[in-house]
Amino acid sequence: MDKFFHVSDIGDLGAALEEAKQVKATPFAWKHLGQDKTIMLVFFNSSLRTRLSSQKAALNLGMNPIVLNIGQDSWKLETEMGVVMDGDKSEHLREAIPVMTSYCDLIGIRSFAGLQDRDFDYNETVLRQFVEYGGKPVISLESATVHPCQAFADLITIEEYRKKKRPKVVLTWAPHPRALPQAVPNSFAEWMNAADVDFVITHPRGYELDPAFAGDAPVEYDQMKALEGADFVYAKNWSCPGVTDPSRYGQILSKDMGWTVDARHMAVTNNAYFMHCLPVRRNMIVSDEVIDAPTSLVIPEAANRAVSAQVVMKRMLESL
């Protein structure tokens, strides 16, 4: 494995989930793979779970993690080609990337969408440069359009808590005061489409995800109808993906608090588990009573982030 962006990069999902079980049961069994190896974790954006889980996974495998916070630990970096660098960015990715990768064996990148230029974001302009100029295996630690380590951890969690062979999983939009990227819902949809689940997406009109990620998953605009009989409810906000109207890309089209997941919503489910990637805005995305209930999986889900990251790093080390 030389890159991890999409569900297709992990190969057979059944094998990956079985490997995740083994990694979770014996996390230190493969320390020999990372001996004398280094992973660089590059953060253009703030992080809690991604940073900690990636470092933990690397240490479990015997690797030396180097964490670089762009703009804090380094110069600000220019990401576009052909610009006159007369502003506050002192170095270009074209030079910075090969320097970074000369110090490591694997590299993980976290770089959010700017939500200004859809083509720039959906072409993964930043992430792709690390592939083109780095020459080392690249892990998306959340990029403009995808968050595969999160989606893999979500699937691991669903596998652990499912009560029937083919559970109903609902991805529901929820309100938020700020415009957020589509990376988490994109990857969640992509991974659920590949898994053995009954997957449904619900959101207000105008929030349709890119078909490259949503695939043929049914979209139900009536949230309560979508939630009926659900076994897992995954709440997440995202801004307008601009699929039908690129001029609206990144905009907030609704702040309808009627979409906040509360006891009324959960009452129509099949005693569903609640999921969210965190951090979460309480009483906006989800009510206190739902996130604090015994059926909330947000903490086990977050813990599985170290498992998903370790499986990916393990496979990359085995491929070196």
SULGI-V113977 format. One record per helix or strand of 2 or more residues. SS is the DSSP state (H for helix, E for strand). FROM is the first residue (numbers start at 1). TO is the last residue. Records with the same first field share a line. If there is no record, write none. Layout:
SS: FROM-TO ; FROM-TO
This chain:
E: 3-4 ; 38-43 ; 64-69 ; 77-78 ; 91-92 ; 106-110 ; 137-140 ; 168-173 ; 198-202 ; 218-219 ; 232-236 ; 273-275
H: 7-10 ; 13-25 ; 31-34 ; 49-60 ; 93-101 ; 118-122 ; 125-134 ; 148-161 ; 183-194 ; 211-214 ; 223-227 ; 246-248 ; 257-259 ; 263-266 ; 288-291 ; 298-319
